[in-house]
Amino acid sequence: MTNIPDSIRALALDGQGGCTAVPYERLSNSLSGDEAYWIHLDCGDPLTHDWLTSAISFPDELVVSALVAEDTRPRLEELETGTLIILRGVNLNSGADPEDMISVRLWVFGKNVISLGFRYLKTVQDISDRLNTGKGPKTAGDFVAQLTSRLFERMEPTLLSLDERLDELEDLVIEEPEARERMLIANVRKQAIVYKRYISPQRDVIGGLLNLKNSFLSGRDKRLLRETQDRVIRYLEHLDAVRERGQIIRDELVNALSDRMNKNLYILSVIAAIFLPLGFLTGLLGINVAGIPGADFEGAFLIFCILLVLVALGQVVVFRFFKWF
């Protein structure tokens, strides 16, 4: 007898948007019938792999390996016995980084859907909540369409937050440009790159779903997927805009820091230019040899100080005349 994973959860779709929980005894004998089932499993459960290969009787071990693999990428594989779909969603769990995307793996066969994941994904819980309120998917195709749509709906606030962060950084660059802000801008651009790396393949997955030969998707399901595909394209364009805008803000920051440095160097150069002849005069008169003018005159020091002030003022007048500052 096959050991049953503790994480298994099976629901029978009633075709009206609702569901009923199914005991394992009934499930094992009903997957090839006329009813539609959703089975959710935890990839981390050590019994999941054995249950898939024995209870479901997968004809291809490679499919099972893909479903329980720790490292995955978005993909779509259409086989004679079913369809393998792997998608990724934003990690919205408490204390987690949103760019640490969570994968959800689907195996669609007949009227049934098996979903698997290593970590909790709120989108899967959304589907479960909809089913409990009678507003969930009615078929396997509806399940895939709704899950895909909800995955990207969940992404929108996270992606829009990148714009808000750029707005804040832009204000900082304009008001108080600091070198540390370059790292903040780089972090936003890095996040945009990570999101695009995972979202871009999912656009291809959705396109592949729309072109399946033996499609389990209805016309309504395909319309929802097209809406989702359009949303994905907009997200990718938005991420490109975030990267370009981040680069522009970074350039402005570099220019502001360069202008500040040039201004400081300019001021120092003017000061050095003013004190250069003064230093020459004081150095010349500071040598300990005979013949220094005013050495025996009591008011010579005062006269020399006045002379230095006049020389400095004369330099300022000359610099202003030539518009050197």
C-alpha positions in Angstrom: 0.0 0.0 0.0 1.3 3.5 -0.9 2.1 5.7 2.0 0.0 8.9 1.9 1.8 12.3 2.2 0.7 14.2 5.3 0.5 17.4 3.2 -2.0 16.1 0.6 -5.1 18.1 0.2 -7.8 17.0 -2.4 -10.9 18.9 -3.4 -13.6 17.8 -5.9 -14.7 20.7 -8.1 -18.5 20.8 -8.5 -18.5 22.7 -11.8 -20.2 25.7 -10.3 -17.3 27.4 -8.6 -17.5 25.4 -5.4 -15.8 22.3 -4.0 -16.0 19.5 -1.5 -13.1 17.8 0.4 -12.3 14.3 -0.8 -10.9 11.5 1.5 -8.0 9.7 0.1 -9.8 6.4 -0.3 -12.3 8.0 -2.7 -9.6 10.0 -4.4 -7.4 7.1 -5.5 -10.3 5.5 -7.4 -11.8 8.6 -8.9 -9.1 10.4 -10.8 -9.9 8.7 -14.1 -13.7 9.4 -13.7 -15.9 12.2 -14.9 -15.3 14.5 -11.8 -12.7 17.2 -11.7 -10.2 17.2 -8.8 -7.6 19.6 -7.5 -4.9 17.9 -5.5 -2.3 20.1 -3.7 1.0 18.6 -2.3 4.1 19.9 -0.5 7.2 19.1 -2.4 9.1 19.0 0.8 7.2 16.0 2.0 9.4 13.0 1.6 6.4 10.8 0.6 5.3 13.1 -2.3 7.6 11.6 -4.9 6.6 8.0 -4.2 2.9 8.9 -4.1 3.1 10.6 -7.5 4.9 7.6 -9.1 2.7 4.9 -7.6 -0.8 6.4 -6.8 -1.0 8.6 -9.9 1.1 6.2 -12.1 3.1 8.8 -14.0 4.3 7.4 -17.3 7.3 9.6 -17.3 9.7 9.9 -14.4 11.1 13.1 -15.8 7.8 14.8 -15.2 7.8 13.7 -11.6 11.4 15.0 -11.2 10.4 18.3 -12.7 7.5 18.6 -10.3 9.5 18.0 -7.2 12.8 19.6 -8.2 14.1 22.2 -5.8 15.4 24.5 -8.6 13.0 25.3 -11.4 12.3 27.9 -14.0 9.0 28.8 -15.7 8.2 26.2 -18.4 5.5 24.4 -20.3 5.6 20.8 -21.6 2.7 19.2 -23.4 2.7 15.4 -23.3 0.2 12.8 -24.4 -0.8 12.1 -20.9 -1.0 15.6 -19.6 0.5 19.1 -19.4 3.3 20.2 -17.2 3.2 23.9 -16.2 5.7 25.7 -13.9 5.1 29.3 -12.9 6.5 31.7 -10.3 4.9 34.2 -8.0 6.1 37.0 -5.7 7.1 36.0 -2.2 4.6 37.9 0.0 5.3 35.9 3.1 6.1 37.9 6.2 9.8 38.9 6.5 10.6 37.5 3.0 12.1 39.4 0.0 9.5 39.8 -2.8 12.1 39.1 -5.4 12.7 35.6 -3.9 10.1 34.2 -6.2 8.1 31.1 -5.3 7.4 28.4 -7.9 4.2 26.6 -8.3 4.2 23.4 -10.4 1.1 22.1 -12.1 0.3 18.8 -13.7 -3.0 18.9 -15.7 -4.3 15.5 -16.8 -7.9 14.8 -17.9 -10.1 16.9 -15.8 -7.7 17.0 -12.9 -5.0 19.3 -11.6 -2.2 18.5 -9.3 -0.3 21.5 -7.8 2.9 21.4 -5.8 5.2 23.8 -4.1 8.0 24.0 -1.5 6.8 27.1 0.2 3.5 28.8 1.0 2.1 30.8 -1.9 -0.7 33.2 -1.2 -2.1 32.8 -4.7 -2.8 29.1 -4.1 -4.6 30.1 -0.9 -6.6 32.6 -2.9 -7.9 29.9 -5.2 -8.8 27.8 -2.2 -10.7 30.7 -0.6 -12.6 31.3 -3.8 -13.6 27.7 -4.0 -14.9 27.8 -0.4 -17.1 30.8 -1.3 -18.4 29.2 -4.5 -16.5 31.6 -6.8 -13.6 29.4 -7.7 -12.6 27.6 -10.8 -15.1 25.2 -12.4 -12.8 23.1 -14.5 -9.1 22.3 -14.9 -8.7 24.9 -17.6 -10.5 27.5 -15.4 -8.2 26.6 -12.5 -5.0 27.2 -14.6 -6.4 30.5 -16.0 -7.5 31.8 -12.6 -4.3 30.8 -10.9 -2.1 32.4 -13.6 -4.2 35.6 -13.5 -4.0 35.8 -9.7 -0.3 35.2 -9.7 0.2 38.4 -11.7 -2.5 40.4 -9.9 -0.5 39.7 -6.7 2.7 41.1 -8.4 1.3 44.5 -9.3 1.6 46.3 -5.9 5.2 45.0 -5.6 6.2 46.2 -9.1 4.5 49.6 -8.5 6.4 50.0 -5.3 9.6 50.2 -7.5 8.2 53.4 -9.0 7.5 54.8 -5.5 11.0 54.1 -4.4 12.4 55.8 -7.5 10.3 58.9 -6.8 11.8 59.0 -3.3 15.3 58.6 -4.6 14.7 61.2 -7.3 13.7 63.7 -4.6 16.8 62.9 -2.5 19.1 63.3 -5.6 17.6 66.7 -6.3 17.6 67.9 -2.7 20.5 66.2 -1.0 22.7 64.2 -3.4 24.9 61.7 -1.5 27.2 58.9 -2.6 25.2 56.3 -0.6 22.2 56.9 -2.8 24.0 55.2 -5.7 23.6 51.9 -3.8 19.9 52.5 -3.2 19.4 53.1 -6.9 21.4 50.1 -7.8 19.2 47.9 -5.5 16.0 49.1 -7.3 17.5 48.4 -10.7 18.7 45.0 -9.5 15.2 44.1 -8.3 13.8 45.1 -11.7 16.3 42.8 -13.4 15.4 39.9 -11.1 11.7 40.3 -11.7 12.1 40.6 -15.4 14.3 37.4 -15.5 11.5 35.4 -13.9 8.5 37.2 -15.5 9.7 37.1 -19.1 9.7 33.3 -19.5 6.2 33.2 -18.0 5.0 35.3 -21.0 6.2 32.5 -23.2 4.4 29.9 -20.9 1.1 31.8 -21.3 1.6 32.1 -25.1 2.3 28.3 -25.1 -0.9 27.6 -23.2 -2.9 29.6 -25.8 -1.4 27.5 -28.5 -1.8 24.0 -27.0 -2.8 21.3 -29.5 -5.0 19.3 -27.1 -6.2 22.2 -25.2 -8.1 21.7 -21.9 -8.9 25.5 -22.0 -12.3 26.8 -23.0 -12.8 30.0 -24.9 -13.4 31.9 -21.7 -10.2 30.5 -20.2 -8.2 31.6 -23.2 -9.7 35.1 -23.0 -8.6 35.4 -19.3 -5.2 34.1 -20.3 -4.9 36.7 -23.0 -5.8 39.4 -20.5 -3.1 38.0 -18.3 -0.6 37.9 -21.2 -1.3 41.6 -21.9 -0.7 42.3 -18.2 2.6 40.5 -18.3 3.7 42.5 -21.3 2.8 45.7 -19.5 4.8 44.5 -16.5 7.9 43.8 -18.6 7.6 47.2 -20.2 7.2 48.8 -16.8 10.4 47.0 -15.5 12.3 48.2 -18.6 11.1 51.7 -17.8 12.2 51.3 -14.1 15.7 50.3 -15.2 16.0 53.2 -17.6 14.6 55.7 -15.1 17.0 54.3 -12.5 19.9 54.8 -14.9 18.8 58.4 -15.5 18.5 59.2 -11.8 21.9 57.6 -11.3 23.4 59.8 -14.0 21.9 62.8 -12.4 23.3 61.8 -9.0 26.8 61.3 -10.6 26.5 64.7 -12.3 25.4 66.4 -9.0 28.3 64.8 -7.1 30.7 65.8 -9.8 29.4 69.4 -9.8 29.8 69.5 -6.1 33.4 68.2 -6.2 34.3 70.6 -9.1 32.9 73.5 -7.1 34.9 72.6 -4.0 38.0 72.1 -6.1 37.4 75.5 -7.8 37.0 77.3 -4.4 40.2 75.6 -3.2 42.0 76.6 -6.4 40.9 80.2 -6.0 42.1 80.3 -2.4 45.4 78.7 -3.3 45.8 81.2 -6.1 45.2 84.1 -3.7 47.6 82.9 -1.1 50.3 81.8 -3.5 51.9 85.3 -3.9 51.2 86.1 -0.2 53.1 82.9 0.7 55.9 83.9 -1.6 56.2 87.4 0.0 56.1 86.0 3.5 58.6 83.3 2.6 60.9 85.8 1.0 60.9 88.2 3.9 61.2 85.3 6.4 64.7 84.3 5.4 67.4 85.0 8.1 69.9 87.1 6.0 71.0 90.6 6.2 69.3 93.3 4.2 65.6 92.5 4.9 63.7 95.7 4.3 62.2 97.2 7.4 64.2 95.0 9.8 65.1 98.0 11.9 61.8 99.9 11.5 59.3 99.5 14.2 56.1 99.8 12.0 57.4 97.5 9.2 55.3 94.6 10.3 52.0 96.6 10.2 52.9 98.0 6.8 53.7 94.6 5.5 50.4 93.2 6.7 48.6 96.1 5.0 50.6 95.4 1.8 49.5 91.7 1.9 45.8 92.7 2.3 46.2 95.1 -0.7 47.8 92.4 -2.8 45.0 89.9 -1.9 42.3 92.5 -2.8 44.1 93.3 -6.0 44.1 89.6 -7.0 40.3 89.4 -6.3 39.7 92.4 -8.6 41.8 90.9 -11.3 40.1 87.5 -11.0 36.7 89.1 -11.2 37.7 91.2 -14.2 38.8 88.0 -16.1 35.6 86.2 -14.7 37.7 83.5 -13.1 35.1 83.4 -10.3 
